[in-house]
Structures are given as C-alpha cells and as structure tokens.
Amino acid sequence: MRDFKELELKLVAFLRDYCKNIGVENLLIGMSGGLDSAIVGALCAKAMPQNTHALIMPTKNSDPKNIKDATEFCQKRNIKFKILSIESILGAYQESIDTNLNNIRKGNLSARIRMSLLYDYSADIRAIVVGTSNKSELMLGYGTIFGDMACAINPIGELYKTEIFEFARYLEIDENIINKAPSADLWEGQSDEEDIGYSYEVVDEILIATKNGEIYNKQIEEKFGKKTVQEILKRVKSNEFKRRMPLIAKI
C-alpha cells in the first residue's frame, strides 16, 4: 500500500521543479472526463494553481457525460479549459483519403489529432504537455504511439491502474469519475477492459509479478493459468517499441 500523501507531494514537486528548471510556467493536459486525466489535472492544479490549462476534444461519438465531467472537473479545480471538437478534422481526413476508417484507425487518428492540438496550443501559451498514461497502459502498449502516449512529462507513468483508483479517492476525485468503466471513449460503447481482454485487477497482478519480461512469482501462473500469463507477457514484449525512443542504427 502506497503512502498517497507522500506520493502526492513527490509528484507535485516533480511537476513544479520541471517547470522551474526549463523556465516554463504553464502546464497543459488533454482532459477526457476519465480517471487518469482527472488525477493528472488535480496534480497539475496543485503544482501550478494559476497556470494549469486543459483542452477537451470530443468527437460526435464522445459520451456527453464525459464532456460534462471534464468541464465540471476543470471548473472545480480552477483549470483554464477550452472545448475543441475534432469531428471536422476527422471528416476532412477521411474525405482526403477517400476511404472509411475502421474503429482502430479512427481511434488512433483521433488520439494523434488531439496530441497535435495540444502541442500547437502549448506553443501558443508556452506550456508543456503533461501525459496521462498509467503504467498498466504503458506496459501493455494500450495507447497510440505519437498520440495519447506522447508528452513532455508524465507524473503517473509508474502507477498501475489499480493504484490509480486508490490514489483518486485520496485526491477526492468525483465519485462519478471514479466509478465509470475505464474507456478511451474512442467509439460508442468502447471499453478498455473489453479491448484488453482482462480486468485491470488481473492484468496488474500479473504485471507486478513481471521483471525484465519474465514472471518471477510462479504462483501467478498457478492462480491465473499459464495461457493468461503468457498472453499478457506477449503483449508487453510486442509493444515495447512504444515505450522507447525510435531505434537509430549504429554505423
């Protein structure tokens, strides 16, 4: 069990010190109405109370409840925000390539459009883009490279998703945000755990027992079965490239 008070102080200091070291006063996040961005928003608002900004970037498929939750969260935490629909950008892209996008392609494109808007806006207000991917997502590669996984700094990248829920209660995140099913809200009815194929409780217990791509606690295989463990490990290995800078050939 983590000491969440100590964790909060450490992460707030991490954000504040980074800004001071590079001479930037503003923090910018993409606010989705989900739990991860809410936690990052809460930390940023504590680190830079007058200088935290957010973009809320829905599509026509975005759940209106998520837009409402994101808006109300920003208002309560004194986060300056803008709502920018990306639907017209998606439409223009689809028209230019003259083909329909399936859900995966549209989800990846949406993530990259949002990150482009974040980085463009960060240049306008002289801010750094703060990431919102947790450790479970990063290890599984459950995110879009150069999309939602792109950022300058990430305060929650070493926290597993199950820890995120606990930390959220400590930070007094609204219960309606905590209790909603994890979803990237990429299309109607989309669910993170359905996409992954396992609950975060199962995934995290396996990931925590993993070191250097290998299971060091064999009881995990007995508990969940070798097939389940191997599927998770395979996913971690195959998505390792997303967690690293591009490989440059040595010549």
PyRosetta script that sets phi, psi and omega in degrees:
from pyrosetta import init, pose_from_sequence

init()
pose = pose_from_sequence("MRDFKELELKLVAFLRDYCKNIGVENLLIGMSGGLDSAIVGALCAKAMPQNTHALIMPTKNSDPKNIKDATEFCQKRNIKFKILSIESILGAYQESIDTNLNNIRKGNLSARIRMSLLYDYSADIRAIVVGTSNKSELMLGYGTIFGDMACAINPIGELYKTEIFEFARYLEIDENIINKAPSADLWEGQSDEEDIGYSYEVVDEILIATKNGEIYNKQIEEKFGKKTVQEILKRVKSNEFKRRMPLIAKI")
pose.set_psi(1, 123.4)
pose.set_omega(1, -179.4)
pose.set_phi(2, -74.4)
pose.set_psi(2, 152.7)
pose.set_omega(2, 170.0)
pose.set_phi(3, -85.7)
pose.set_psi(3, 98.9)
pose.set_omega(3, -172.0)
pose.set_phi(4, -71.2)
pose.set_psi(4, -26.4)
pose.set_omega(4, 175.7)
pose.set_phi(5, -65.6)
pose.set_psi(5, -46.4)
pose.set_omega(5, 178.0)
pose.set_phi(6, -63.6)
pose.set_psi(6, -40.2)
pose.set_omega(6, 179.3)
pose.set_phi(7, -62.3)
pose.set_psi(7, -44.7)
pose.set_omega(7, 178.9)
pose.set_phi(8, -58.9)
pose.set_psi(8, -47.8)
pose.set_omega(8, -179.5)
pose.set_phi(9, -60.7)
pose.set_psi(9, -40.7)
pose.set_omega(9, -178.4)
pose.set_phi(10, -66.1)
pose.set_psi(10, -43.8)
pose.set_omega(10, -176.9)
pose.set_phi(11, -73.3)
pose.set_psi(11, -36.1)
pose.set_omega(11, 175.9)
pose.set_phi(12, -64.4)
pose.set_psi(12, -42.6)
pose.set_omega(12, 177.7)
pose.set_phi(13, -64.4)
pose.set_psi(13, -38.5)
pose.set_omega(13, 177.8)
pose.set_phi(14, -57.9)
pose.set_psi(14, -46.5)
pose.set_omega(14, -179.8)
pose.set_phi(15, -67.6)
pose.set_psi(15, -45.9)
pose.set_omega(15, -177.7)
pose.set_phi(16, -64.9)
pose.set_psi(16, -43.7)
pose.set_omega(16, -178.5)
pose.set_phi(17, -66.2)
pose.set_psi(17, -37.9)
pose.set_omega(17, -180.0)
pose.set_phi(18, -62.6)
pose.set_psi(18, -45.2)
pose.set_omega(18, 179.1)
pose.set_phi(19, -60.6)
pose.set_psi(19, -44.0)
pose.set_omega(19, -178.9)
pose.set_phi(20, -63.4)
pose.set_psi(20, -42.5)
pose.set_omega(20, -176.0)
pose.set_phi(21, -66.4)
pose.set_psi(21, -32.4)
pose.set_omega(21, -178.7)
pose.set_phi(22, -102.5)
pose.set_psi(22, 0.4)
pose.set_omega(22, 175.9)
pose.set_phi(23, 74.0)
pose.set_psi(23, 32.9)
pose.set_omega(23, 178.2)
pose.set_phi(24, -118.3)
pose.set_psi(24, 139.1)
pose.set_omega(24, -175.7)
pose.set_phi(25, -102.8)
pose.set_psi(25, -17.1)
pose.set_omega(25, -171.6)
pose.set_phi(26, -109.5)
pose.set_psi(26, 141.4)
pose.set_omega(26, 175.1)
pose.set_phi(27, -112.5)
pose.set_psi(27, 140.7)
pose.set_omega(27, -178.0)
pose.set_phi(28, -132.9)
pose.set_psi(28, 131.9)
pose.set_omega(28, 179.1)
pose.set_phi(29, -131.1)
pose.set_psi(29, 156.6)
pose.set_omega(29, 169.3)
pose.set_phi(30, -91.1)
pose.set_psi(30, 117.9)
pose.set_omega(30, -176.0)
pose.set_phi(31, -100.9)
pose.set_psi(31, 120.7)
pose.set_omega(31, -174.7)
pose.set_phi(32, -104.4)
pose.set_psi(32, -16.3)
pose.set_omega(32, -171.0)
pose.set_phi(33, 92.7)
pose.set_psi(33, -0.1)
pose.set_omega(33, 177.8)
pose.set_phi(34, -94.9)
pose.set_psi(34, 178.5)
pose.set_omega(34, -171.5)
pose.set_phi(35, -71.1)
pose.set_psi(35, -45.4)
pose.set_omega(35, -175.6)
pose.set_phi(36, -61.2)
pose.set_psi(36, -47.7)
pose.set_omega(36, -179.4)
pose.set_phi(37, -68.5)
pose.set_psi(37, -28.4)
pose.set_omega(37, 177.0)
pose.set_phi(38, -66.9)
pose.set_psi(38, -44.1)
pose.set_omega(38, 178.7)
pose.set_phi(39, -63.1)
pose.set_psi(39, -46.1)
pose.set_omega(39, 179.0)
pose.set_phi(40, -62.9)
pose.set_psi(40, -39.7)
pose.set_omega(40, 177.4)
pose.set_phi(41, -61.8)
pose.set_psi(41, -41.4)
pose.set_omega(41, 178.9)
pose.set_phi(42, -63.6)
pose.set_psi(42, -41.5)
pose.set_omega(42, 179.6)
pose.set_phi(43, -67.0)
pose.set_psi(43, -43.5)
pose.set_omega(43, 179.5)
pose.set_phi(44, -62.7)
pose.set_psi(44, -41.4)
pose.set_omega(44, -179.4)
pose.set_phi(45, -64.9)
pose.set_psi(45, -30.9)
pose.set_omega(45, 175.9)
pose.set_phi(46, -75.6)
pose.set_psi(46, -36.3)
pose.set_omega(46, -179.0)
pose.set_phi(47, -73.1)
pose.set_psi(47, -43.4)
pose.set_omega(47, -177.1)
pose.set_phi(48, -132.5)
pose.set_psi(48, 77.7)
pose.set_omega(48, -170.9)
pose.set_phi(49, -57.8)
pose.set_psi(49, -33.2)
pose.set_omega(49, -178.1)
pose.set_phi(50, -102.2)
pose.set_psi(50, -0.4)
pose.set_omega(50, -170.8)
pose.set_phi(51, -132.9)
pose.set_psi(51, 33.5)
pose.set_omega(51, 175.5)
pose.set_phi(52, -107.1)
pose.set_psi(52, 130.3)
pose.set_omega(52, -175.9)
pose.set_phi(53, -125.9)
pose.set_psi(53, 155.9)
pose.set_omega(53, 178.9)
pose.set_phi(54, -145.0)
pose.set_psi(54, 148.3)
pose.set_omega(54, 169.2)
pose.set_phi(55, -114.0)
pose.set_psi(55, 132.4)
pose.set_omega(55, 174.2)
pose.set_phi(56, -107.5)
pose.set_psi(56, 119.1)
pose.set_omega(56, -167.4)
pose.set_phi(57, -127.5)
pose.set_psi(57, 77.2)
pose.set_omega(57, -176.4)
pose.set_phi(58, -80.4)
pose.set_psi(58, 165.4)
pose.set_omega(58, 167.7)
pose.set_phi(59, -116.4)
pose.set_psi(59, -179.4)
pose.set_omega(59, 178.7)
pose.set_phi(60, -67.0)
pose.set_psi(60, -19.9)
pose.set_omega(60, 179.4)
pose.set_phi(61, -90.4)
pose.set_psi(61, -4.8)
pose.set_omega(61, -178.7)
pose.set_phi(62, -66.8)
pose.set_psi(62, 139.2)
pose.set_omega(62, 178.0)
pose.set_phi(63, -67.8)
pose.set_psi(63, 123.1)
pose.set_omega(63, 179.3)
pose.set_phi(64, -55.8)
pose.set_psi(64, -28.8)
pose.set_omega(64, 178.4)
pose.set_phi(65, -64.2)
pose.set_psi(65, -36.1)
pose.set_omega(65, 179.5)
pose.set_phi(66, -68.3)
pose.set_psi(66, -39.6)
pose.set_omega(66, 177.1)
pose.set_phi(67, -63.7)
pose.set_psi(67, -42.8)
pose.set_omega(67, 179.1)
pose.set_phi(68, -63.7)
pose.set_psi(68, -44.7)
pose.set_omega(68, -179.9)
pose.set_phi(69, -63.2)
pose.set_psi(69, -42.1)
pose.set_omega(69, -180.0)
pose.set_phi(70, -63.9)
pose.set_psi(70, -43.8)
pose.set_omega(70, -179.4)
pose.set_phi(71, -63.8)
pose.set_psi(71, -48.7)
pose.set_omega(71, -178.4)
pose.set_phi(72, -65.5)
pose.set_psi(72, -36.1)
pose.set_omega(72, 178.5)
pose.set_phi(73, -62.6)
pose.set_psi(73, -46.3)
pose.set_omega(73, 179.3)
pose.set_phi(74, -61.1)
pose.set_psi(74, -40.9)
pose.set_omega(74, 179.8)
pose.set_phi(75, -64.5)
pose.set_psi(75, -42.4)
pose.set_omega(75, -179.0)
pose.set_phi(76, -68.2)
pose.set_psi(76, -34.3)
pose.set_omega(76, -175.8)
pose.set_phi(77, -96.4)
pose.set_psi(77, 8.5)
pose.set_omega(77, 178.5)
pose.set_phi(78, 59.0)
pose.set_psi(78, 41.7)
pose.set_omega(78, 176.8)
pose.set_phi(79, -98.9)
pose.set_psi(79, 125.9)
pose.set_omega(79, 177.5)
pose.set_phi(80, -71.6)
pose.set_psi(80, 131.4)
pose.set_omega(80, -174.9)
pose.set_phi(81, -141.3)
pose.set_psi(81, 157.5)
pose.set_omega(81, 172.0)
pose.set_phi(82, -130.9)
pose.set_psi(82, 145.8)
pose.set_omega(82, 173.5)
pose.set_phi(83, -104.7)
pose.set_psi(83, 118.4)
pose.set_omega(83, -179.3)
pose.set_phi(84, -124.8)
pose.set_psi(84, 108.6)
pose.set_omega(84, 176.0)
pose.set_phi(85, -69.7)
pose.set_psi(85, 136.1)
pose.set_omega(85, 178.4)
pose.set_phi(86, -103.3)
pose.set_psi(86, 9.6)
pose.set_omega(86, -175.3)
pose.set_phi(87, -61.6)
pose.set_psi(87, -41.9)
pose.set_omega(87, -178.1)
pose.set_phi(88, -67.6)
pose.set_psi(88, -32.8)
pose.set_omega(88, 178.0)
pose.set_phi(89, -68.7)
pose.set_psi(89, -43.0)
pose.set_omega(89, 176.6)
pose.set_phi(90, -59.3)
pose.set_psi(90, -44.0)
pose.set_omega(90, -179.3)
pose.set_phi(91, -63.4)
pose.set_psi(91, -41.5)
pose.set_omega(91, 180.0)
pose.set_phi(92, -65.7)
pose.set_psi(92, -38.4)
pose.set_omega(92, 179.1)
pose.set_phi(93, -65.2)
pose.set_psi(93, -46.8)
pose.set_omega(93, -178.3)
pose.set_phi(94, -62.8)
pose.set_psi(94, -37.6)
pose.set_omega(94, 178.3)
pose.set_phi(95, -66.6)
pose.set_psi(95, -37.6)
pose.set_omega(95, -176.6)
pose.set_phi(96, -71.0)
pose.set_psi(96, -30.2)
pose.set_omega(96, 179.4)
pose.set_phi(97, -94.4)
pose.set_psi(97, -7.0)
pose.set_omega(97, 173.4)
pose.set_phi(98, 55.2)
pose.set_psi(98, 45.6)
pose.set_omega(98, 174.8)
pose.set_phi(99, -156.9)
pose.set_psi(99, 154.3)
pose.set_omega(99, 178.5)
pose.set_phi(100, -81.2)
pose.set_psi(100, 140.8)
pose.set_omega(100, 178.7)
pose.set_phi(101, -93.5)
pose.set_psi(101, 134.1)
pose.set_omega(101, 172.8)
pose.set_phi(102, -75.8)
pose.set_psi(102, 176.0)
pose.set_omega(102, -174.6)
pose.set_phi(103, -60.8)
pose.set_psi(103, -40.2)
pose.set_omega(103, -178.1)
pose.set_phi(104, -65.5)
pose.set_psi(104, -47.7)
pose.set_omega(104, -179.9)
pose.set_phi(105, -64.0)
pose.set_psi(105, -41.6)
pose.set_omega(105, 179.5)
pose.set_phi(106, -66.2)
pose.set_psi(106, -38.0)
pose.set_omega(106, 178.2)
pose.set_phi(107, -64.3)
pose.set_psi(107, -45.0)
pose.set_omega(107, 178.6)
pose.set_phi(108, -64.6)
pose.set_psi(108, -42.1)
pose.set_omega(108, 179.2)
pose.set_phi(109, -63.3)
pose.set_psi(109, -43.2)
pose.set_omega(109, 178.6)
pose.set_phi(110, -58.6)
pose.set_psi(110, -43.5)
pose.set_omega(110, 179.9)
pose.set_phi(111, -62.7)
pose.set_psi(111, -39.3)
pose.set_omega(111, -178.3)
pose.set_phi(112, -75.1)
pose.set_psi(112, -33.8)
pose.set_omega(112, 174.8)
pose.set_phi(113, -63.3)
pose.set_psi(113, -45.3)
pose.set_omega(113, -180.0)
pose.set_phi(114, -61.1)
pose.set_psi(114, -42.0)
pose.set_omega(114, -179.9)
pose.set_phi(115, -68.3)
pose.set_psi(115, -35.4)
pose.set_omega(115, 176.0)
pose.set_phi(116, -61.4)
pose.set_psi(116, -42.6)
pose.set_omega(116, 178.4)
pose.set_phi(117, -65.7)
pose.set_psi(117, -39.5)
pose.set_omega(117, 178.6)
pose.set_phi(118, -63.0)
pose.set_psi(118, -46.3)
pose.set_omega(118, -178.5)
pose.set_phi(119, -69.1)
pose.set_psi(119, -35.4)
pose.set_omega(119, 176.5)
pose.set_phi(120, -65.4)
pose.set_psi(120, -44.5)
pose.set_omega(120, -179.6)
pose.set_phi(121, -67.9)
pose.set_psi(121, -34.1)
pose.set_omega(121, 178.9)
pose.set_phi(122, -63.4)
pose.set_psi(122, -34.3)
pose.set_omega(122, 177.4)
pose.set_phi(123, -68.4)
pose.set_psi(123, -34.0)
pose.set_omega(123, -179.3)
pose.set_phi(124, -69.6)
pose.set_psi(124, -40.6)
pose.set_omega(124, -175.9)
pose.set_phi(125, -104.3)
pose.set_psi(125, 7.0)
pose.set_omega(125, -178.8)
pose.set_phi(126, 54.9)
pose.set_psi(126, 62.6)
pose.set_omega(126, -178.9)
pose.set_phi(127, -123.9)
pose.set_psi(127, 164.3)
pose.set_omega(127, 169.9)
pose.set_phi(128, -106.1)
pose.set_psi(128, 143.9)
pose.set_omega(128, -179.9)
pose.set_phi(129, -84.8)
pose.set_psi(129, 125.5)
pose.set_omega(129, -176.9)
pose.set_phi(130, -103.0)
pose.set_psi(130, 128.5)
pose.set_omega(130, -176.9)
pose.set_phi(131, -79.0)
pose.set_psi(131, 159.4)
pose.set_omega(131, -177.0)
pose.set_phi(132, -130.3)
pose.set_psi(132, 18.8)
pose.set_omega(132, 179.9)
pose.set_phi(133, -87.5)
pose.set_psi(133, 130.2)
pose.set_omega(133, 177.1)
pose.set_phi(134, -86.0)
pose.set_psi(134, 172.5)
pose.set_omega(134, -174.2)
pose.set_phi(135, -65.3)
pose.set_psi(135, -37.0)
pose.set_omega(135, 179.4)
pose.set_phi(136, -60.5)
pose.set_psi(136, -46.2)
pose.set_omega(136, 179.0)
pose.set_phi(137, -64.4)
pose.set_psi(137, -42.6)
pose.set_omega(137, -178.0)
pose.set_phi(138, -64.4)
pose.set_psi(138, -42.6)
pose.set_omega(138, -179.1)
pose.set_phi(139, -67.9)
pose.set_psi(139, -38.2)
pose.set_omega(139, -179.6)
pose.set_phi(140, -79.5)
pose.set_psi(140, -13.2)
pose.set_omega(140, -174.1)
pose.set_phi(141, 73.0)
pose.set_psi(141, 23.6)
pose.set_omega(141, -178.0)
pose.set_phi(142, -84.8)
pose.set_psi(142, 78.3)
pose.set_omega(142, -178.8)
pose.set_phi(143, 177.6)
pose.set_psi(143, 172.6)
pose.set_omega(143, -176.8)
pose.set_phi(144, -102.4)
pose.set_psi(144, 118.2)
pose.set_omega(144, 176.8)
pose.set_phi(145, -62.8)
pose.set_psi(145, 135.4)
pose.set_omega(145, -174.2)
pose.set_phi(146, 63.1)
pose.set_psi(146, 18.8)
pose.set_omega(146, 175.3)
pose.set_phi(147, -123.5)
pose.set_psi(147, -115.4)
pose.set_omega(147, -179.3)
pose.set_phi(148, -68.4)
pose.set_psi(148, -15.0)
pose.set_omega(148, 178.0)
pose.set_phi(149, -84.6)
pose.set_psi(149, -9.8)
pose.set_omega(149, -178.8)
pose.set_phi(150, -85.1)
pose.set_psi(150, 137.8)
pose.set_omega(150, 178.9)
pose.set_phi(151, -172.6)
pose.set_psi(151, 169.9)
pose.set_omega(151, 174.4)
pose.set_phi(152, -87.3)
pose.set_psi(152, -42.0)
pose.set_omega(152, 178.2)
pose.set_phi(153, -143.1)
pose.set_psi(153, 157.2)
pose.set_omega(153, -179.5)
pose.set_phi(154, -140.7)
pose.set_psi(154, 111.4)
pose.set_omega(154, -178.0)
pose.set_phi(155, -79.4)
pose.set_psi(155, -15.7)
pose.set_omega(155, -174.7)
pose.set_phi(156, -115.7)
pose.set_psi(156, 12.2)
pose.set_omega(156, -176.4)
pose.set_phi(157, -68.4)
pose.set_psi(157, -10.1)
pose.set_omega(157, 176.4)
pose.set_phi(158, -108.0)
pose.set_psi(158, 11.9)
pose.set_omega(158, 178.6)
pose.set_phi(159, -107.6)
pose.set_psi(159, 125.7)
pose.set_omega(159, 175.5)
pose.set_phi(160, -70.0)
pose.set_psi(160, 157.5)
pose.set_omega(160, -176.9)
pose.set_phi(161, -58.8)
pose.set_psi(161, -39.4)
pose.set_omega(161, 179.6)
pose.set_phi(162, -64.6)
pose.set_psi(162, -31.3)
pose.set_omega(162, 175.4)
pose.set_phi(163, -72.0)
pose.set_psi(163, -31.3)
pose.set_omega(163, 179.3)
pose.set_phi(164, -58.8)
pose.set_psi(164, -41.9)
pose.set_omega(164, 179.1)
pose.set_phi(165, -61.4)
pose.set_psi(165, -43.7)
pose.set_omega(165, -180.0)
pose.set_phi(166, -66.3)
pose.set_psi(166, -43.7)
pose.set_omega(166, -179.9)
pose.set_phi(167, -62.9)
pose.set_psi(167, -37.0)
pose.set_omega(167, -179.3)
pose.set_phi(168, -61.0)
pose.set_psi(168, -40.0)
pose.set_omega(168, 179.0)
pose.set_phi(169, -67.8)
pose.set_psi(169, -37.7)
pose.set_omega(169, 176.3)
pose.set_phi(170, -62.4)
pose.set_psi(170, -40.7)
pose.set_omega(170, -178.6)
pose.set_phi(171, -79.7)
pose.set_psi(171, -0.4)
pose.set_omega(171, 178.8)
pose.set_phi(172, 59.9)
pose.set_psi(172, 43.4)
pose.set_omega(172, 171.4)
pose.set_phi(173, -68.4)
pose.set_psi(173, 144.8)
pose.set_omega(173, -178.5)
pose.set_phi(174, -54.1)
pose.set_psi(174, 136.7)
pose.set_omega(174, -177.9)
pose.set_phi(175, -60.8)
pose.set_psi(175, -32.9)
pose.set_omega(175, -179.7)
pose.set_phi(176, -66.7)
pose.set_psi(176, -26.1)
pose.set_omega(176, 175.0)
pose.set_phi(177, -78.9)
pose.set_psi(177, -42.0)
pose.set_omega(177, -179.6)
pose.set_phi(178, -63.6)
pose.set_psi(178, -40.1)
pose.set_omega(178, -170.6)
pose.set_phi(179, -85.0)
pose.set_psi(179, -11.1)
pose.set_omega(179, -179.1)
pose.set_phi(180, -74.1)
pose.set_psi(180, 149.1)
pose.set_omega(180, 179.8)
pose.set_phi(181, -64.6)
pose.set_psi(181, 134.2)
pose.set_omega(181, 179.7)
pose.set_phi(182, -56.8)
pose.set_psi(182, 127.8)
pose.set_omega(182, -179.1)
pose.set_phi(183, -156.1)
pose.set_psi(183, 138.5)
pose.set_omega(183, 174.5)
pose.set_phi(184, -79.0)
pose.set_psi(184, -6.3)
pose.set_omega(184, 177.0)
pose.set_phi(185, 57.3)
pose.set_psi(185, 37.9)
pose.set_omega(185, -177.6)
pose.set_phi(186, -80.8)
pose.set_psi(186, -29.3)
pose.set_omega(186, 174.0)
pose.set_phi(187, -151.8)
pose.set_psi(187, 165.8)
pose.set_omega(187, -174.6)
pose.set_phi(188, -61.0)
pose.set_psi(188, 127.0)
pose.set_omega(188, 177.7)
pose.set_phi(189, 81.2)
pose.set_psi(189, 4.4)
pose.set_omega(189, -177.8)
pose.set_phi(190, -67.2)
pose.set_psi(190, 138.4)
pose.set_omega(190, -179.3)
pose.set_phi(191, -132.1)
pose.set_psi(191, 130.9)
pose.set_omega(191, 179.5)
pose.set_phi(192, -59.3)
pose.set_psi(192, -49.1)
pose.set_omega(192, -174.4)
pose.set_phi(193, -67.5)
pose.set_psi(193, -32.4)
pose.set_omega(193, 175.0)
pose.set_phi(194, -67.8)
pose.set_psi(194, -39.9)
pose.set_omega(194, 178.3)
pose.set_phi(195, -63.1)
pose.set_psi(195, -44.3)
pose.set_omega(195, -177.9)
pose.set_phi(196, -70.8)
pose.set_psi(196, -35.9)
pose.set_omega(196, 179.4)
pose.set_phi(197, 99.1)
pose.set_psi(197, -5.0)
pose.set_omega(197, -179.9)
pose.set_phi(198, -145.0)
pose.set_psi(198, 158.5)
pose.set_omega(198, 175.3)
pose.set_phi(199, -73.2)
pose.set_psi(199, 157.8)
pose.set_omega(199, 178.4)
pose.set_phi(200, -65.6)
pose.set_psi(200, -27.7)
pose.set_omega(200, 177.0)
pose.set_phi(201, -62.3)
pose.set_psi(201, -43.9)
pose.set_omega(201, 178.3)
pose.set_phi(202, -68.3)
pose.set_psi(202, -49.1)
pose.set_omega(202, -177.7)
pose.set_phi(203, -57.6)
pose.set_psi(203, -47.6)
pose.set_omega(203, -174.9)
pose.set_phi(204, -67.1)
pose.set_psi(204, -38.0)
pose.set_omega(204, 179.4)
pose.set_phi(205, -63.0)
pose.set_psi(205, -37.0)
pose.set_omega(205, 177.5)
pose.set_phi(206, -71.6)
pose.set_psi(206, -44.7)
pose.set_omega(206, -179.0)
pose.set_phi(207, -62.9)
pose.set_psi(207, -38.6)
pose.set_omega(207, -179.7)
pose.set_phi(208, -65.2)
pose.set_psi(208, -29.1)
pose.set_omega(208, 179.4)
pose.set_phi(209, -88.6)
pose.set_psi(209, 10.5)
pose.set_omega(209, -177.3)
pose.set_phi(210, -105.9)
pose.set_psi(210, 136.3)
pose.set_omega(210, 175.5)
pose.set_phi(211, -142.5)
pose.set_psi(211, 125.9)
pose.set_omega(211, -178.7)
pose.set_phi(212, 53.8)
pose.set_psi(212, 38.4)
pose.set_omega(212, 175.9)
pose.set_phi(213, 79.4)
pose.set_psi(213, 6.1)
pose.set_omega(213, -178.5)
pose.set_phi(214, -126.1)
pose.set_psi(214, 149.1)
pose.set_omega(214, 175.5)
pose.set_phi(215, -82.0)
pose.set_psi(215, 121.8)
pose.set_omega(215, 178.8)
pose.set_phi(216, -98.2)
pose.set_psi(216, -10.3)
pose.set_omega(216, 177.8)
pose.set_phi(217, -113.0)
pose.set_psi(217, 98.4)
pose.set_omega(217, -174.6)
pose.set_phi(218, -67.5)
pose.set_psi(218, -15.9)
pose.set_omega(218, 177.3)
pose.set_phi(219, -65.2)
pose.set_psi(219, -23.7)
pose.set_omega(219, 178.3)
pose.set_phi(220, -63.0)
pose.set_psi(220, -40.6)
pose.set_omega(220, 178.1)
pose.set_phi(221, -65.3)
pose.set_psi(221, -36.3)
pose.set_omega(221, 178.1)
pose.set_phi(222, -67.7)
pose.set_psi(222, -35.1)
pose.set_omega(222, -177.2)
pose.set_phi(223, -75.2)
pose.set_psi(223, -45.4)
pose.set_omega(223, -172.9)
pose.set_phi(224, -107.0)
pose.set_psi(224, -11.8)
pose.set_omega(224, -178.1)
pose.set_phi(225, 94.0)
pose.set_psi(225, 143.5)
pose.set_omega(225, -176.4)
pose.set_phi(226, -62.9)
pose.set_psi(226, -37.4)
pose.set_omega(226, -177.5)
pose.set_phi(227, -61.9)
pose.set_psi(227, -45.7)
pose.set_omega(227, 180.0)
pose.set_phi(228, -62.6)
pose.set_psi(228, -46.8)
pose.set_omega(228, -179.3)
pose.set_phi(229, -61.2)
pose.set_psi(229, -44.2)
pose.set_omega(229, -178.7)
pose.set_phi(230, -66.0)
pose.set_psi(230, -34.5)
pose.set_omega(230, 177.7)
pose.set_phi(231, -64.3)
pose.set_psi(231, -42.3)
pose.set_omega(231, 178.7)
pose.set_phi(232, -66.1)
pose.set_psi(232, -45.0)
pose.set_omega(232, -179.7)
pose.set_phi(233, -62.9)
pose.set_psi(233, -39.5)
pose.set_omega(233, 178.7)
pose.set_phi(234, -62.5)
pose.set_psi(234, -39.5)
pose.set_omega(234, 179.9)
pose.set_phi(235, -67.1)
pose.set_psi(235, -40.6)
pose.set_omega(235, 177.9)
pose.set_phi(236, -60.7)
pose.set_psi(236, -46.0)
pose.set_omega(236, -177.4)
pose.set_phi(237, -66.8)
pose.set_psi(237, -45.0)
pose.set_omega(237, -175.1)
pose.set_phi(238, -69.9)
pose.set_psi(238, -19.9)
pose.set_omega(238, -179.5)
pose.set_phi(239, -105.6)
pose.set_psi(239, 13.2)
pose.set_omega(239, -179.2)
pose.set_phi(240, -58.7)
pose.set_psi(240, -33.7)
pose.set_omega(240, -177.8)
pose.set_phi(241, -59.9)
pose.set_psi(241, -27.0)
pose.set_omega(241, -179.7)
pose.set_phi(242, -71.1)
pose.set_psi(242, -21.1)
pose.set_omega(242, -176.2)
pose.set_phi(243, -96.2)
pose.set_psi(243, 2.9)
pose.set_omega(243, -176.6)
pose.set_phi(244, -123.6)
pose.set_psi(244, 156.7)
pose.set_omega(244, 171.2)
pose.set_phi(245, -65.8)
pose.set_psi(245, 153.3)
pose.set_omega(245, -179.9)
pose.set_phi(246, -53.7)
pose.set_psi(246, 137.5)
pose.set_omega(246, -179.7)
pose.set_phi(247, -73.2)
pose.set_psi(247, 127.6)
pose.set_omega(247, 179.7)
pose.set_phi(248, -107.5)
pose.set_psi(248, 130.3)
pose.set_omega(248, -177.4)
pose.set_phi(249, -64.6)
pose.set_psi(249, 138.8)
pose.set_omega(249, 175.4)
pose.set_phi(250, -90.8)
pose.set_psi(250, 121.8)
pose.set_omega(250, -177.6)
pose.set_phi(251, -128.9)
pose.dump_pdb("model.pdb")
